[in-house]
Amino acid sequence: MAERRNLKQLGELLVERGLIKTDQLQHALEVQKDKGGLIGQVMVDLGYVNEEAIAQAITAQYGFPYLPMENYEIDTEVIKVIPENVAAQYCLIPVDRIGNNLTIAMANPMNNQAVEDIALMSGLYVQLFVSTASDIKKAIEKYYK
């Protein structure tokens, strides 16, 4: 866990990369404060940016690998490592486990709190992939039902 660097917030990253404007970010933050939810999803719902653009920006900026979930099969034993409510809360899903390494796909890998919670909960070293929020939600519905 020690190598985690200070990551920019998602909104900041999208503004820097020219995907959204500062006033759009401010509006999205107000909507988020009002209604809750993940900031990336709020910006998608407002039509400011699409999920793929968010995933690609994160991948380009931080080097997290991108994992399209649609054709990925997850072992049911791996799913049991993270409870459904936690997966839904943080918009992530466990995709693989090798020894003490747990690989998860997240819509927002800059959420250090989520990563720390998963590491503590599972007792495993967490490796991150980026995926879109809708891909992850579909996978949660598929594997936790």
N, C-alpha and C positions, 0 to 999 in steps of 0.2 A: 504493500500500500504506500510505502514511503515515496515512490517515484511519482505519485500523482502531483502534477503541477497545478498552479492556480489557473483554472480555466475561466475564460470569459463567459459571461452569461450569454445565453442563446440570442436574446434580442440584440445585444451589443454586436455580436458576431454577424448577424444578418444585416444590420445597418452598415457595418464596416465593409461588407462584401457587396453593398449596393442592392441587396434584395428587397429591402424595405426602407422607408424613410423614417427619420427620427420621430416625426409627429404620428406616424402609424404605430410605432413601438409604444409611444406614450398612450395612445388611445387603447391599444391592446392591453397594456398594463392596467389601465383604469377598468376595462371590461373584466379582466382577470380578477382584480380586487373585488369587484362587484359580484361576479358570478362564480369565481373559482375556476379550477381547471389548470391544465398545463399551458404555459405561454405559447408554445409552438402550436398547439391545437387551437388556441384562441385566435392566433394570427391566420391560421388556415381557414377557420370558420368565418373570419371577417373578410376573407378573400384577398389578403395581402400577399400571400405566398403559398406555394403548394408544398406538400409533405416531401416530395422527392428533392426539391430545391433545398429544404432544410437539411435533409439527410446528407446531400452532396456537400453542402457548406461545412457541416460538421466533419465529414470525412476528409475534405480538402484541408481544413484548418488544423485538425488535431491528429489526423492519421488513423482514426478509428476505422476499422474495415466495415464496409457496408454489406449487410446480409439481407437480400430479398427473401422474405419468409414464405412466399406462396408455394414453392416446391420443396421446402425444407421439412423433413420428417424429424420429429423430436421423440426420443424414447420416453415412455411414461414414467420410468424411474427418475429421470432427470426432472420432470415436471414436479414431482413430489418434494423436491428440495425447497421450493418457494411456494408458500400458500397463495391461493388465488387472490385473496384480498390485497396482499402486498404487491403481487404482479400487476393487478388492476390499478392500485393507487399510484405506483411509480411508472406505469406504462412500460413494462419490461416482461421478458419471458426467458426462463432458462432454456438454453438450446443444447448444451453438451456438458459432460463432466468427464474429465480424465484425471484420475488420481485426486489431488487436492485442488485442482483447477476447475472452476465453474465458469462456463462461458454463458453470458447473457446477451440478449439483443434488447436494446433500449431506444426509445425515440429521442431521449435527451441524456447522453452519457456525461454531460457536464453536471448532472445532479449528483454531487459528491455524497450528499446525505443518503440517497438511495443506495449508492454503491457500498458505503460503509455499513448501512443496515443489512444489506444482503450478505456481506462478508461476515458480520457478527452473527447473524441468524444461522448461516450455513456452516460457519467455521472453515470456509474455503476461500482460496484466493480467487478473486473475481476478474475475469477478462471480458472486455466489452466489444460488442459489435453494435453498429447503428442500423436501425430499421425504421420504417415509417410507423407512425402511431396506428394507422388503420390496419396495417399488416399485423402488428402486435396484438391489437384488439381481436382480430379474426383468429389468431393463433390461441389467444386466451380462451375464447369461446369454444374453439375446437378441442383443446386439450384438457380444459378443466371441467367440461360438462360430462 
